[in-house]
């Protein structure tokens, strides 16, 4: 398996999971990336696996333009749109839907998750992770407060808030998503990555991921109080 992402073990884990799925399926795989940003998570992936058909959805016009440039020549397209009611715009179903580090910035979360559900094939998978640890810092608290205030007036681009696990589980149950797997990632080793020499970063990512997967095997019961230790929560979901 290749090192398909750097600097974030949750994203690397998900991309490795998708890579195994693609290899095992051996045919065309359709991926929807909700909140794709500039699509850098999938550029190398699509080069390695041309049988993947990729659609990125991104509300920021500037990010969309950069994503289109990054994906030039690949089997991919980008749609400039919020993540709400995407199924009505795309009118197609996907084998895999992903949402990487986006949910914490989504104001209407139930609508967003419902849209992911509606875009997923009956036997498909929804891979979602969200960042939790950065809300504990002073500067982030101020940004959070401002973003939440103006979101009430329809300006959602600056919105962010902590994702309470209890709330998320309730929404997943309401939408009828079942949890295939849940893990935590991105310990303080995420900060260490920034000082690792460029030539050693791929090796660091492999060892860092192995270590955090080992932590997930220790029987640690995750709850919101542990977000300061494990900065990212990760779920693999499917239809009930």
C-alpha positions as CSV (number, residue, x, y, z in Angstrom):
1,X,0.0,0.0,0.0
2,X,1.2,3.5,-0.8
3,X,1.4,6.5,1.5
4,X,-1.5,8.3,0.0
5,X,-1.7,11.1,2.4
6,X,0.6,12.9,4.9
7,X,0.2,14.8,8.0
8,X,-3.1,13.2,9.2
9,X,-3.5,9.6,10.1
10,X,-7.3,9.6,9.9
11,X,-7.1,10.5,6.2
12,X,-4.3,8.1,5.6
13,X,-6.3,5.3,7.2
14,X,-9.4,6.1,5.2
15,X,-7.4,6.2,1.9
16,X,-5.7,2.9,2.7
17,X,-9.2,1.4,3.4
18,X,-10.5,2.7,0.1
19,X,-7.4,1.4,-1.7
20,X,-8.1,-2.1,-0.4
21,X,-11.8,-1.8,-1.5
22,X,-10.8,-0.7,-5.0
23,X,-8.2,-3.5,-5.4
24,X,-10.7,-6.1,-4.2
25,X,-13.6,-4.9,-6.3
26,X,-11.4,-4.8,-9.4
27,X,-13.8,-2.7,-11.4
28,X,-15.0,0.9,-11.7
29,X,-15.5,2.6,-8.3
30,X,-17.5,5.8,-7.9
31,X,-16.4,8.1,-5.1
32,X,-18.1,11.3,-3.9
33,X,-16.0,13.7,-1.8
34,X,-18.2,16.0,0.3
35,X,-16.3,19.2,1.1
36,X,-13.4,18.2,-1.1
37,X,-11.5,21.5,-0.7
38,X,-8.8,21.6,-3.4
39,X,-9.1,17.8,-3.8
40,X,-5.4,17.1,-2.9
41,X,-6.4,14.1,-0.8
42,X,-7.3,12.2,-4.0
43,X,-4.9,13.5,-6.7
44,X,-2.3,10.8,-6.3
45,X,-5.0,8.2,-5.6
46,X,-6.7,8.9,-9.0
47,X,-3.4,8.7,-10.8
48,X,-2.8,5.3,-9.3
49,X,-6.3,4.0,-10.0
50,X,-7.8,5.3,-13.2
51,X,-10.8,3.0,-12.8
52,X,-12.1,5.4,-10.1
53,X,-14.7,7.9,-11.0
54,X,-14.5,10.9,-8.7
55,X,-16.8,13.8,-7.9
56,X,-15.8,16.5,-5.5
57,X,-18.4,18.8,-3.9
58,X,-17.1,22.1,-2.5
59,X,-19.0,25.3,-1.5
60,X,-16.0,27.6,-1.9
61,X,-15.6,28.8,-5.5
62,X,-11.9,29.5,-5.1
63,X,-11.2,26.0,-3.7
64,X,-13.3,24.6,-6.6
65,X,-11.2,26.3,-9.2
66,X,-8.0,25.0,-7.5
67,X,-9.5,21.5,-7.3
68,X,-10.3,21.6,-11.0
69,X,-6.7,22.5,-11.7
70,X,-5.3,19.8,-9.4
71,X,-7.6,17.2,-11.0
72,X,-6.8,18.2,-14.6
73,X,-6.5,15.1,-16.9
74,X,-8.0,12.7,-14.3
75,X,-11.3,10.9,-14.3
76,X,-12.8,13.6,-12.0
77,X,-15.1,16.6,-11.8
78,X,-15.9,19.2,-9.2
79,X,-19.2,20.7,-8.3
80,X,-19.4,24.1,-6.7
81,X,-22.2,23.5,-4.1
82,X,-22.9,23.2,-0.4
83,X,-23.2,19.6,0.8
84,X,-26.9,19.9,1.4
85,X,-29.3,18.1,-1.0
86,X,-26.4,17.0,-3.3
87,X,-28.4,14.0,-4.5
88,X,-30.9,16.3,-6.1
89,X,-28.1,17.9,-8.1
90,X,-26.0,14.9,-9.0
91,X,-28.8,12.4,-9.5
92,X,-26.4,9.4,-9.2
93,X,-25.3,7.0,-6.5
94,X,-21.8,6.3,-5.3
95,X,-19.9,3.2,-4.0
96,X,-18.1,5.4,-1.5
97,X,-18.9,8.8,0.0
98,X,-16.2,10.5,2.0
99,X,-16.2,13.5,4.3
100,X,-12.7,14.4,5.7
101,X,-12.4,17.1,8.4
102,X,-15.7,18.8,7.3
103,X,-18.5,17.9,9.7
104,X,-17.2,20.3,12.4
105,X,-17.6,23.1,9.9
106,X,-21.2,22.1,8.9
107,X,-24.1,24.2,10.3
108,X,-27.0,22.0,9.2
109,X,-25.5,18.6,10.1
110,X,-28.6,16.5,9.8
111,X,-29.2,17.8,6.3
112,X,-25.6,17.2,5.4
113,X,-25.5,13.6,6.7
114,X,-28.9,12.9,5.0
115,X,-27.4,14.0,1.7
116,X,-24.5,11.6,2.1
117,X,-27.0,8.8,2.8
118,X,-29.1,9.7,-0.2
119,X,-26.0,9.6,-2.5
120,X,-24.8,6.2,-1.3
121,X,-25.5,2.9,-3.1
122,X,-27.3,0.3,-1.1
123,X,-24.1,-1.7,-0.6
124,X,-21.9,1.4,-0.4
125,X,-19.8,2.9,2.5
126,X,-19.6,6.3,4.0
127,X,-16.2,7.2,5.5
128,X,-16.4,10.3,7.7
129,X,-13.9,11.8,10.1
130,X,-14.0,15.1,11.9
131,X,-11.6,17.1,14.0
132,X,-12.3,17.7,17.7
133,X,-9.1,18.6,19.4
134,X,-8.6,22.1,18.0
135,X,-11.6,23.5,19.7
136,X,-9.9,23.5,23.1
137,X,-7.5,26.3,22.3
138,X,-8.2,30.0,23.1
139,X,-7.9,31.4,19.6
140,X,-10.2,28.7,18.2
141,X,-12.8,29.5,20.8
142,X,-13.1,33.1,19.5
143,X,-13.3,31.9,15.9
144,X,-15.9,29.4,16.9
145,X,-18.1,32.0,18.6
146,X,-18.0,34.4,15.7
147,X,-18.7,31.7,13.1
148,X,-21.6,30.4,15.1
149,X,-23.1,33.9,15.5
150,X,-23.1,34.8,11.8
151,X,-24.2,31.3,10.6
152,X,-27.6,32.2,12.1
153,X,-27.9,34.9,9.4
154,X,-27.0,32.5,6.5
155,X,-23.3,33.0,6.4
156,X,-22.0,29.5,7.0
157,X,-18.5,29.6,5.6
158,X,-16.9,30.5,8.9
159,X,-18.9,28.1,11.0
160,X,-17.3,25.6,13.3
161,X,-18.3,23.8,16.4
162,X,-17.4,20.8,18.4
163,X,-19.2,17.6,17.3
164,X,-20.7,16.0,20.3
165,X,-20.6,12.2,19.9
166,X,-24.0,11.8,21.5
167,X,-25.6,14.2,19.0
168,X,-23.8,12.5,16.0
169,X,-25.0,9.0,17.1
170,X,-28.5,10.2,17.4
171,X,-28.4,11.7,13.9
172,X,-27.0,8.5,12.4
173,X,-29.7,6.5,14.0
174,X,-32.4,8.9,12.7
175,X,-31.0,8.7,9.1
176,X,-30.6,4.9,9.5
177,X,-26.8,4.7,9.1
178,X,-25.2,1.7,10.9
179,X,-21.7,1.9,12.3
180,X,-19.3,-0.6,10.7
181,X,-16.3,0.7,12.5
182,X,-15.2,3.6,14.7
183,X,-11.7,4.7,15.6
184,X,-9.8,7.7,16.9
185,X,-6.7,9.2,15.4
186,X,-4.2,12.2,15.4
187,X,-2.5,12.1,18.8
188,X,0.1,14.8,19.6
189,X,2.4,13.0,17.1
190,X,0.5,15.1,14.5
191,X,2.5,18.1,15.7
192,X,5.7,16.2,15.6
193,X,5.2,15.5,11.9
194,X,5.9,19.1,11.0
195,X,9.6,18.8,12.1
196,X,10.3,15.5,10.4
197,X,12.7,15.8,7.5
198,X,10.9,15.6,4.1
199,X,12.8,12.5,3.1
200,X,11.6,10.6,6.2
201,X,7.9,11.7,6.3
202,X,6.5,8.7,4.4
203,X,8.2,6.3,6.8
204,X,7.0,8.4,9.7
205,X,3.4,8.2,8.5
206,X,3.5,4.4,8.4
207,X,4.9,4.1,11.9
208,X,2.6,6.8,13.3
209,X,-0.4,5.1,11.8
210,X,0.6,1.7,13.1
211,X,1.0,3.2,16.6
212,X,-2.4,4.8,16.6
213,X,-4.0,1.6,15.3
214,X,-2.4,-0.2,18.2
215,X,-3.9,2.4,20.6
216,X,-7.3,1.6,19.1
217,X,-6.8,-2.0,20.1
218,X,-6.2,-1.3,23.8
219,X,-9.9,-1.1,24.7
220,X,-9.9,2.6,25.4
221,X,-13.5,3.8,25.6
222,X,-13.7,7.1,23.6
223,X,-15.8,9.9,24.8
224,X,-15.8,13.7,24.2
225,X,-13.4,14.3,27.1
226,X,-10.7,12.4,25.3
227,X,-10.8,14.8,22.3
228,X,-7.7,16.6,23.7
229,X,-5.7,13.4,23.3
230,X,-7.2,12.0,20.1
231,X,-7.9,15.0,17.8
232,X,-9.9,13.2,15.1
233,X,-12.8,10.8,15.3
234,X,-13.3,8.4,12.4
235,X,-16.4,6.3,11.4
236,X,-17.1,3.9,8.6
237,X,-20.9,3.7,8.0
238,X,-23.3,1.8,5.8
239,X,-27.1,1.7,5.2
240,X,-29.1,-0.2,7.8
